Amino acid sequence: MIKPLFFFPSHRHGMAFNRARLWRRCSARLLAPVDGAWLAAFRVLFGLTMLVSLLRFIAYGWIDTLFVQPRFHFKYWGFQWVGDPSAWQAHALFYTLATLAACVAAGLMFRVASLGFACGFALLQLIDATTYLNHYYLATLLAFLLALSPAGRGWSLDAWARRHVRRGNARPAPAPGGAVAKLPVARGWLYLFRFQVAVVYTFAGLAKAQSDWLIHAQPLGIWLGSSTDLALIGGLFKLPFAAPLLSWVGFFFDLTIAFWMLNRRARPFAYAAIVAFHLLTRALFPIGMFPVIMVLAALVFFEPSWPRELWSRVAARALQPAPTVAPPKPAQRSGMAQLALALGVLYCGLSLALPLRWLAYGGDVLWHEQGMRWSWRVMVREKNGAVTFHVREPSTNRQWSVPPRTYLNPLQEREMSGQPDLILQLAHRIRDDAERQLKARVEVRVEALASLNGRRSRALIDPSVDLARVEDGVALATWITRPTSEAPPHVRPI
């Protein structure tokens, strides 16, 4: 009875010592300086990409179509406080974001411009949930990471101005391996950006690990069937093995590409595969800037000094041999640095937990949609539906129907028809309008038929439930019907 009293405390102290030593080793590596050329190049390319994306919205008139003309805007749960912009507010937001994106690319007032862009772009996504796209969500996360990073330290107008104001006051920190790092940044930033991109690809691959995609080759079979008229490659999609083969290729690509990019020898071939893959997806699907953003984001897997080496080759100048310098200074363990590391670990934990929250609901997330958003389930479902709302005034037993097009544009109606929480939101708007007009309580039920990955249409919402009395939340929604066990149309395998 005496031995454990001495054994367990020493054991606990040993574990605490090992954890502390492990944390010191990890923090020393994460805080060690590396060449920040990769981060500066990423800032420039990201800013230019977002600038082009925003200018496309302005040129094609999508601002009015998506944000001004609709009578009703769907909100994310918890963000109902985000208001609907007027015409001048929506246009002003886009022009402001375009200006800030240009400032981010140029490194002009970088800290203010990048934080303003990140907040403004996030606000833009919160205006209407039907505009949700995975690459807009990714762009928002990357914008916030850039805003917090030292990406404006070099190759920027800010750095140029500092050099002319305080010329010669600062010496560049030496980089590992004997080369002088002109733009030193902590290695942790490189790992964090790599982690973010790897999360997108890996979870996109895990989302395809289900029978619809791997066994029945759906919904890819449906999409390829509508793309047989494409030049050069359209005829190949008529072959019976095309959809099953590409389904498995897409599954393995998403699941493993981040690991291949981490391998130095395989990296050039893996990046060529990324470019080819996204060129194909861009040819097949109208997915906007998504391929560009993913091809750009994958550059973070290259060596930190890749922009400097690339520029040297483009400029046709041989690389100068690096001078022999002292080894880099040990990583600083200031309180702010330790806090930054802790916040980075927390961010990584949330990035892993958020896509997995659908496990708490069970069932088929592609059907009930609880946990669908922000989970990187990229293009794994083809969901179509038809929705009609039925309103009843109990005091008079008067009944009438309300078609969604009364409130929504075609894009909103198409997105809403397969997403139960959006159907519930519109039901509440119809309830509010009816009760305001009649000065009486009403009931709202819905006839919502949906088809998932080519299956026969069936009820998505329990038609007997009065949605006027249902409140949305994070709990399991019992008013959503359970998915059918019916298999989707089968594409003949290889």
N, C-alpha and C positions, 0 to 999 in steps of 0.2 A: 504493500500500500504506500510505502514511502518512495519507491523508485519512480513512479510516474510523476510525483510532485517535482522531481528534479529533471526528469526526462522531457516532459512535454514543454515546459517553459523554454528550455534550451532549443528544443526542436522548433518552437514557434519563432524564437529569436533568429535561428538559422534561416528559416524561410523568409523572414522579414529582411534579413541581411542580403539574401540572394535576390529578392525582388528589388531591393534598393540598388544593388549592383547592376542588375539587368536594366533597370530604368536609366542608370547613369550611362551605361554603355550605349543604349538605344538613343538617348538624348544627345550624347556626344556625336554619334553618327548623323543624326537628323539635323543637328545644328552646325555640322561641319560645312565650310564654304565650298561651293562648286561654281563653275562658270555660269553666270546668269544669262548668257546669250540666248538660250532656249526660251526663257521666260519673256525676254524683250521681243523676240521674233513672234512668239505666240500672241503677245499683246497686240502687235501690229496687225497680224493676220486676222485675229479675232475681231478687232475693231473694224477692219475693212469689210469682213464678211457680214457683220451686223449692219454696217452702213448700207451695203448693197441690199440686204434683206429689207431694211426699212424704206429705202428708196423704191423698191419694188412695190411695196404697199401703197406708197404715195402715187406712183406713176399709174398703177392699175386701178386706182379708185377703190381699193379694198377697205380703206378707212371708213368711208360712208357705208359700204355694204355690210361690214361686220360689226361696226361699233356705233353708228349713228342712226341708221334707218330702222333697225329692229325696235319694235314696241316694248320688248321684254328681253332682259338679259339674265341668263342663268348664273348663279353664284356658287362658289365652293362653300361647303359646310364650314362654318366658323368665320367666313369672310363676307357675310351678307351686308356688312357695313360699307363695303366698297360701292360707291355710287355709280350711276350711269352718266357718262360724259355727254355734254352738249357737242354740237358740231365743231365749234371753235376750240373747245377743250381737247377733243380727240385729235384734231389736226395739229394743235399746238404741242400735244404730247409727242406725236410722231416726229415733228420737225425738231423738237428739243432733243429727243433720243438720237436722231440722226446726227445732230451737231455734237452731242456727247460722244457718240461712237467714233466720229472723226477725231475728236480730242484724245480719246483713248488710244487710237492708232498712232497719232502723232506724239503722244506723251506730253500733251499740253495740259497743265494743271491736273495732272493724272489722278491724284488721290481724290479730288473733288469730282472730277469728270467721271471716273470709274464708279465711284460709289453712287453718284447721281444716276448714271446709266443703269446700274444694277437695280436700284430701287424703282426707277421708272419703268424698266422692262418687266419687273415683277408685278408692278401695279397694272401694266397693260394686260398681263395674263389673267389677272383677277377680275377683269371687267366682265368677261363672259366665259363660262366653263366650256361652252361648245367649241371654242377656239383652241382647246388644249391639244398640243402635239408634244410628243416626247422630246423632239429636238428644241422646242421652245423652252421646255423645262430644263434641259441640259444647258442651253445657252444662259438661262437665268443663274444656275448654279456656278457655271464657269465665270460669269460676270462678277458674282460676289467673291469668288476665290481670287480673281484678278484684283478686285478692289482692295482686298485685304493684304495682297502680296506686294513685294517691292518691285513690281514689274515696270515701274516708271523710273527705276534707278539709272538705266542706261538706254542708249539709242532713242532718246526722246528729246523734245524741245526743252523740257524741264532740265535735263542733264546738261544740255548745251548752254542754257542760260546760267546754270550754276558754275560751269567751268569758266565762263567769261567773267563772272562776278568774283569768284574765289579761285583764280587760277593757281594751281600748284599747291593748294593747301592740304590735299588728301592724296595718300599713296594707295594704289590698288592692292588689295589683299592677295597674297599668293594662293594659288589653287593647287589641289593635290596633283602629284605626278610631275611637278617641276615646271608647270606652265603658269604664267601670270594671269590670274582671272581678272579681267577688266570690269566685269559686272558680277561681283560675288554675291551669291544668295545662298541661303541655307538649303542643304540637300533635302530637307523635309518638304519644301515646296515642290520639288520635282516628284517626290514620292506621292504627295497628295494629289497632284494633277494626274499622275499615272493611275492612282487608285480610282479616281473618279471615272476615268475613261474605261478602265477595266470593269468596273461595276456595271456600266451600261451594257457592254458586250456580254459579260458573263450572265447577267440576269436575263438578257434577251435570249441567250442560248437555253438557259434553264426553263424559260417560258415555253420553249418549243418541245420540251421533253414530255409530251403527252400524245395520246393516240390520234387525235385529229391531225396533228402535223406529221408524225412519224409513220403511222400506219395507213391512214386514209389520204395523206398528202393534201389535206385541206387546211386553210382556204387557198393554198397556192394553186391547186388544180383549177379552182374557179377563176383566179386572176390570170393564169396563163392561157386559159381557154378564151379569154377576151383580148388576148394580145397576139393572136396568131397572124395578124396583118402587119406586124412590124417587119421592116426591111431586114434582110439577111438572116435574122434569128427567129422570126415569127414562125416559119415552117417547122422548126425544131420542136416548138411547143405542142405540136399536134401529135408527136410521138407518145405512145402510152407510158414510157418510162421517164419522160421529162419531168413531170411534177414530183414523183417519188424521189428521183435522183436529186433534184434541186432542193427538195425539202430536207434531205439528209445532209446535203452540202451546206445549206444555210444553218442547220443545227450545229454541225461540227465547227463551222466558221465562227459563229458567235461565241460558242462555248470555249474555244481554244485560242482565238486570235490574240488575246492579250498576253497569254503565256508565250506564244511564238514571238511577239514583239519584245518581250523581255530577254529573249535569247539573242545575243549579239550577232552570232553567225546567221541565224534564220531571219533576222530583222529586215534586211532589204527585200527578201522574197515575201515575207509576211506583209510588208507595207505595199508591195506591188499587188498582192492579193486583195488588200483593203481597197486600193484604188479601183481595181477591176470589179470587185464586188459592188461597190457603191455606184460605179458607172452603169452597171447592169440594172441595179434597183432604180436608178434615176430614169433609165430608158423605159422601164416597165411601169413605174408608178408615179403619179403626180405628188411627190413628197417634198417639193420646194427645196429649201436650203439644207435639208437633212444630210444628203451625201457630202456636201461641202464641209459642213461642220464636223462630221465624223472623220473625214480625211484630214482635216486640219488638226483635230484633237489628237489623232494618233501620232502626230509628230513629237509629242512629249515623251514618247518611248525611246527616241534616239538619244545619243550622247549629248550632254549639256552644251557642248561647244559646236554642235552641228551647223548652226547658222554662220559662225565665223569660218569654219572650214569650207562650207558651200560658197560663201562669198569669195574666199580666196581662189577657189577653182574657177568661178565665173569670171573673176577679174583677171584670170590667167597669170596669177602671181604665185610663185612657190611659197610654201609656208616657211617662215623664218624659224630656225631652231630656237626652241625655248631656252631662255637663260636658266642657269642653275640658281635656284632660290632656296631660302630656308623653308622647311616644312610649314604647313599652315598652322596657325595658332590654334590651341585647343578650343573646343566649343565653349562658348560662354554659357554659364548656368545661372543667369540672372533670373529674378523672379518673373519678369515679363516673358522671358524665353520659355520658362517652365510652364507658365500659364498658356502660352501659345501652343505648346506641345499637347497639353491636356485638352485644350479646345479642339485641336486637330484629331486627337483620339476620339473625342466625343462625336465629332462630325463623321468620322469613319463608321462609328457604331450606329449612328442614326441612318447613314447611307445604306447599311446592311439590313437594319431592322425595318425600315419603311417599306421596301419592296416585299418583305415577308409577312406583312400584317394580314394578308388575305388568309393565311393559315388559321387565324383565329376564327374565321367565319365558316370554314369548311365548304364543301360543295364545289361547284364549278364557278370560278371567279369570272370566266368569260361570259357566264349567264347572269349572275346576280350583280356583278360589277363592284362589289364591296372589296376594296383593296386593289382595284384595277389601275387607277391612276397612280403616277409616280412609282411604278413598279417595273418600268422598262420592258413591258410586254409589247414589243415592237412588232406590229403587223402579224398578229397570230389569230385574228378573228375577222370574219366577214359577217356582219350582223345587220340585218334589215328588219324593219318593222313598220307597222301601221297603227296609229293611235287615234282614238276618238274619246272625248270626255263627255260623260253624261251627268247632267246637273238635275237635281230634284229639290223642289221646295216642299218640305214635309207638311207645312201648314195648309197648303192648297193642293198638294199632290201633283203640282205642275212639273212637267219634265221637258227637257230639251237637250240637244247635243251641241257641243262646241268643237269644231275642228281646230287642230293646232295652228293651221295657217292663219287663223284670225290674229294670232300674236307673233308668229315666228316667220322667218324667212326660210327658204328651202334648206340651207345648210343647217340651221338650228333644228329644224324639224327632223332632218335625217339623223343628226347626232342624238337628239332627245329620244327618238323612237326605240333605241336599244339600251338606254341608260335609266334604270328605275328612279334614281334620285332626282334626275332632271324632270322626269314625268311627274314626280311628287311636287316639285317646285312649281310647275305650271298649273297643276291642280290647285295649289294654294292661291295662285294669282287669279285663277278663274273663280274660286270661292270668294276671294276678297271683292272682286269686281261685282259679282252677283249679289252679295250681301249688301254692298254699298248702294247698289241700284234699287234692290227690293226692300231694304231695311228689314230683312228677315234672314233667319238661318237657312243655309242650304247644305245639301249633301253632294259630293262629287265622287263619282266612280269612273273607272276607266276601262275601256276595251283596248287592250294593248297586245297585239300579236307580234311575235318576233321570230326570226329564223336565224340560227347560228350555224355558220359554216355550211350552208346549203341544206340544212335539215328542214323538214316541214314546219311551217309556222304554227306556233302555239302560244297560249296566254303567258305573258311575262309577269303581269300583275294580277293578283286575285281580284276578279271583277266584283266580288261581294263586299269588298272593303271600302269604307267611306274615307277616301284620302283627305278629305277636308279636316278630319280629326286626327290624322297621323302626323307625327312630327319626325323630322329627319334627325339622324344622330349617328354615333359610331357603333351602336348596338346592332346585333343581328336583326335584319329587317324580315319579319315574319310575313309581311304582306307581299313579298316577292315569291313567285311560285318556284318549286324545285325543278331543276333541269331534267329533261327526258333522258332515258337510257338509249334512245335511238342513235345509231351511228350515222355520221354524215355520208353523203354520196361518196362511194369508194372509187378512187383512181387506181386502175389496174397496176400492180407493182411491176418491178423489173422481172 
